[in-house]
Structure formats: C-alpha cells, structure tokens
Amino acid sequence: DTGVSQDPRHKITKRGQNVTFRCDPISEHNRLYWYRQTLGQGPEFLTYFQNEAQLEKSRLLSDRFSAERPKGSFSTLEIQRTEQGDSAMYLCASSSPKRGGEGNTIYFGEGSWLTVV
Amino acid sequence: DQQVKQNSPSLSVQEGRISILNCDYTNSMFDYFLWYKKYPAEGPTFLISISSIKDKNEDGRFTVFLNKSAKHLSLHIVPSQPGDSAVYFCAAETSGTYKYIFGTGTRLKVLA
C-alpha cells in the first residue's frame, strides 16, 4: 500500500498561468476526492469521482477549475488563468467501497502547495 | 455556515497527561465522524472514526466519544506524547453523500 501520492508537491506560478496537479490514489480505491486548504482553515471539498465519473462539484470549483479521472485511476486538477486567491494546498484523497456497517474513511495524500505570485 | 466547529484554536498539555479535543456540529444528518492529525506541509492523516450508532470508539491511546443529543464529539489522547503535537481536524459526513465537512482545527502542543 503506497498511499495517495500527489505531484508536484510545490508549485509557484505567475498570475494568469495554468497549472495542473496529479493525484494517484491508493490502488484499490474507487473514489477520489479533491479538497483545498488555506491557512487557518480546514480542508474544503471541491469535487469527487467514483471510478471515472465526476459525481459532485462544489460551488468553490469555478469554471477556471477542471478535474478529470479519465480511466478511473489517477486524476488531474487543472486551474486555468490562476489568481492570487488560488494560492492554497490542494489535497487529494481516496476511499474504497464501503463495507457493510462501516463508514467511508478517506485517506489523504501529502498535498500540492500552490503559490500564485 | 460552519456546520462543524472546533472552538478551541489551540491547546497545550503536559506530556503524559490527557489531551481532550472538542468538536461540535449542527447538521443532525451527519452520521459518520472522523479525526485527522496534520503536521505542517503534509496532508491530514486519519486517526480514528465513529459511526452514529456508537457513542465510543477506542484505538490505542486515542478514544473518540460521540454525544448525539448534544451534537458533540471529543477526541481523548492518553497519555499525550510530544509527537502528538500537530493540528487536529474533526470531520463529519452524511452517509452516501461522500462530502466530508471539516472543522477549522485545533493546534495541540504537548510539552515535554
């Protein structure tokens, strides 16, 4: 079990540039989540996938943000025309199908720090 | 509207003593609760969870208590160790929604 991995861990970009983050979930997990965290706040839900289907998107996910999970394995989160307010840690998480009587625990990767200058 | 609240931004405890971290929620539809620990520049690490059908769950030094009528949960760490110093987040979910709502965290400092 290699855990959830994210790449890159850190990204500094100029305002207006596009950035893309990649997430590789735990191999047997069929659900994949993206969250965003800023200083002093808890993680905020952005979107989640079940296999390759994107099932829900937060209102936080403006039209400059797009997430994909084309083959139901890894996922990418792209931010177009970055703004300084996009500076945050972008967290990916995954979970396996819920077993009877158990809740659905999500496991996070180490996050991708984005700084927009 | 903050559905999950951690009203204590920080907590300091002596090594070996009990740490108690609190969390309140407002949404009565939440039925699964989790605690995560986070070190700086790392992602949150899952610690322990509890379903609303229980009022207590233990895992080693960590125990989570759930009081549904008060919409309150707490995490007890006994005995506290310096390595427990981190930010702790509680999270809540309504089963089947797959949306986890997090509190703003409590920074725990365990003093040696």
Boltz contact constraints between the chains, C-beta under 6 A:
constraints:
  - contact:
      token1: [A, 41]
      token2: [B, 104]
      max_distance: 6.0
  - contact:
      token1: [A, 42]
      token2: [B, 89]
      max_distance: 6.0
  - contact:
      token1: [A, 42]
      token2: [B, 102]
      max_distance: 6.0
  - contact:
      token1: [A, 42]
      token2: [B, 103]
      max_distance: 6.0
  - contact:
      token1: [A, 42]
      token2: [B, 104]
      max_distance: 6.0
  - contact:
      token1: [A, 42]
      token2: [B, 105]
      max_distance: 6.0
  - contact:
      token1: [A, 43]
      token2: [B, 102]
      max_distance: 6.0
  - contact:
      token1: [A, 45]
      token2: [B, 99]
      max_distance: 6.0
  - contact:
      token1: [A, 48]
      token2: [B, 98]
      max_distance: 6.0
  - contact:
      token1: [A, 91]
      token2: [B, 43]
      max_distance: 6.0
  - contact:
      token1: [A, 103]
      token2: [B, 32]
      max_distance: 6.0
  - contact:
      token1: [A, 103]
      token2: [B, 49]
      max_distance: 6.0
  - contact:
      token1: [A, 103]
      token2: [B, 51]
      max_distance: 6.0
  - contact:
      token1: [A, 105]
      token2: [B, 46]
      max_distance: 6.0
  - contact:
      token1: [A, 105]
      token2: [B, 49]
      max_distance: 6.0
  - contact:
      token1: [A, 107]
      token2: [B, 46]
      max_distance: 6.0
  - contact:
      token1: [A, 108]
      token2: [B, 43]
      max_distance: 6.0
  - contact:
      token1: [A, 108]
      token2: [B, 44]
      max_distance: 6.0
  - contact:
      token1: [A, 109]
      token2: [B, 43]
      max_distance: 6.0
  - contact:
      token1: [A, 110]
      token2: [B, 42]
      max_distance: 6.0
  - contact:
      token1: [A, 110]
      token2: [B, 43]
      max_distance: 6.0
  - contact:
      token1: [A, 111]
      token2: [B, 43]
      max_distance: 6.0
